[in-house]
Structure formats: C-alpha cells, structure tokens
C-alpha cells in the first residue's frame, strides 16, 4: 500500500519540455533572406577573386589571448566576446571579426605563405553586445586583406575593390560612397590639442575620442561633443563616459569631423591646417595624398571614393588609412518610414596586429563587408531580385506505385536545367497542391490514370492561376476555364516547361 501514493505522484509530475526559442540577440534565417545572403557572398567573392585574392577559412573559436582586446566596447566586464574555459584551463572566445584570426594564421604559417598574402574569407562573427532592432549578436562578414604590403597602393586597391563590389551587387553611383581617413592624422590632431602621448591615461582617452568621432554620422555633432566632454546618456538611459576634454580641445576635434568631404584636395588641405606640423599627422596626409592620386589616375571620382575626416573606425588595432562603405540613399522601411543605412562595411591598415605574435612589424590592410545589413538595404532598394531562384516545379504523386518512374522524370527535368522536386509525402492531391503553393512553386505536374494511359501529363501554372482567379467571379466560367493548366505529351514536358519559364 505504501507504494501506491508514490506511483500516483510520479504520474502527476510533468515531463520537462524545453521551450523552443531563439537565444536573445540571435536569429534564424531561411528562404529568400538566406538565398539573398548566399547570392551576395558569391557576388562579392567573385569580385575579390577577380582581383587575385584567394579564399581562406579559419576556426570559429580562437584562444582569447590570440584575439586580443580591440573591441569598441572593451569597457564592458566581458569585453564584448563570448568565451568559455577549455578543459585544459585555457580560455577560448568566439571570433568577433575575421581579421584577428587572420593575424594568428599568418603568424602561425608565416614561413610557408606567399608574401604579400592576398586572402578573402566569409563567415559568421559574434559580439557579446546589447542587442537591438537590426542589431544582432551573430552576423555574417566577408573580408579581403593584403598582408605584407606596406605601400599605399594596397590600401587604395582595397578601397577601389569595395566600390566595385557595391556596383556588382547592383548599387548605382550616388547610392554608395567609400569614405577614407587615416589614423595617423587623428594622432596628429591629438598632439595638436596638447594631449600627452606618454601620459598614464593617454591610450584610454585616445580611444574614447576616436570612438566619439566615429559616431558623428549616427549621432550628430552635439552628441559627439558630449562624448568628447563629460559623457552622454542615450535614449535607453545608459550613460557613456566622455573623454573629459576642455572646450578648446573639443572645438578642434569638432572642426575636424565637420570638414566637408565632397572634394578630396580641399578636405586634405583643411585637415592639414588642424594637424599643423606634427610629424605623424603629416605622414598620414602624405599617405592619403598617394591614395587620392591613384584614385584620380584610375578614374575613381569623389562620388565613389571620398576623403572624410569623420571616418575613424572603432576597432583599436588600426594604424594608418581607415575606410568605410556608406550607403547614401534613403528608402521606405516596412513601416513606411524613410531609413538610411549608413555604414555597411569598413576596414583599414593594421601593421601591428601580426607583430603581437611575431615580434616584428608585418604590414597589413583589409576590409570587411557586413552582409546582413547590406542585404536589408538591397531589399529596400529593390536590388534583391538577382537572387531569385529559378521557377520551382513540383511533380505530384497520385499512385505510390508510380513513384520510381516519377523520380526518373524529375531527374530528367533537372538534367535539362530545370528546378524540380518530387512530392515526398503521402498526402492526397489537394494537400499536395497546398504544399506546392506553400513552397512557392510556379508549376505542378500531375500524372493521373487517364494521363498515364495517354502518355501525357498535366502542367498546372499556379502563378497564372492566381492572376486569372482575381479576374473571374463566375464559378461556371472558372470551371470551364483551362487557362492555368494544359496537357502535353510526357516526352515533351521538359521542352514545354523551358518555354514557359523563359
């Protein structure tokens, strides 16, 4: 008798069922969205390959000490990365970009690599940041880098290639611009406003200033000034500490980010006045002049490649030229509001990154394009159509005994270059048609008993049927109408479908 209550209690206990949910700040992708992303990656990769860059893939995890501490939000306790401790006591982190792993790869295999190394890579990266609308903790990047070339021709080539990528994706001139600056000019500006590079807090103050300047296009001048001063509270109430500059210092930095970028020569002249005779500032100006001359010689005008002192880049490892790809058009979002996407990619020179491993300076420069953000922009602009797949054909199964023969039919359609599938479920015809509609199929092929006896099949055009159904209100007229389907000899099916899809 004593066992009975415990059995009843056990019966009453509910079996644990995990809640099916996506982790915060992450998302799933499928269908048209994923297809567009893959199309974009293939298009950009083709441009990279045309410039002679070769593909590389590195691991998602790196040892934390190899990644370094270069993220814009390094004041967070977790330093912006997702990390775990391995069973040997070493910390590993999910990569936050594709550049730091490249530096590790180059250092590890340096002796056997061609120099300069020209590589491109695509893959997901992870940031342990506060998620928000359109801001995810995992996103796709596609990078191209040249490692081992110290001259500015390598930087200029990356910028020109970035512009070519935008046009390969269907963006027109005027819809995008690659904006270019130089970190050395920024360091010259800091010297010109009397910041002491040997001071204890110099590096922290320097990065705070650069990151404030980098937000100019998003926040505007007043908020940048707040970040250069005491700090700024955002709309959510989060407070960001400022650089604590004096009003005179803030004014100088504000002048720099406000320089008009429409003319390369004028921008360089205005920047030169602000950095004065500082050696590092003059070095940066000389490098930008070399790049500007190459742009002019090769026919890349200011509407594609602009010198812009407001471009700083948030990452801490840049040492020279830096650049961003900005989309300049406005388009209506799903709520009917005008949206401007701004930056969809960027990069720069990072001559010290490989040095962390090798102890010697190995020059490098590269760019990263944010695929997810760019995909959203292309969709709003109506430029995502190139990723549309071929019309789908679903061959239905009325008699399970004919499945092997129908599989051969579908194989033949594929060999003719058509996109076809056989319905693999066990449902009745009405459910199969619903399935084809849910899959977005254009055509359904039906072989019933009568068709098989006559050596024919029926082609049902679902798209045309939907279009015509909107025009027909009389049931009798609809039943009599055969505009959305036709019977063809089975041997002519592939040719007929090709004609309908062309």
Secondary structure, 3 states (H helix, E strand, C coil): CHHHHHHHHHHHCCCCCCCCCCCCCCCCCCHHHHHHHHHHHHHHHHHHHHCCCEECCCCCEEEHHHHCCCCCCCCCCCCCCCEEECCCCCEEEECCCCHHHHHHHHHHCHHHCCCCEEEEEEEEEECCCCCECCECCEEEEEEEEEECCCCHHHHHHHHHHHHHHHHHCCCCCCCEEEEEEEHHHHHHHHHHCCCCCCCCCHHHHHHHHHHHHHCHHHHCHHHHHHHHCCEEECCCCCEEECCCCCHHHHHHHHHHHCCCCCCHHHHHHHHHHHHCCCHHHHHHHHHHHHHHHHHHHCCCCCCCEEECCCCCCCCCCCCCEEEEEEEEEEEECCCCCEEEEEEEEEEEECCCCCHHHHCCCCCEEEEEEEHHHHHHHHHHHCCCHHHCCCCEEEECCCCHHHHHHHHHHHHHHHHCCCEEEECCCCCCHHHHHHHHHHCCCCEEEECCHHHHHHCEEEEEEHHHHHHHHCCCCCHHHHHHCCCCEEEEEHHHHHHHHHHHHC
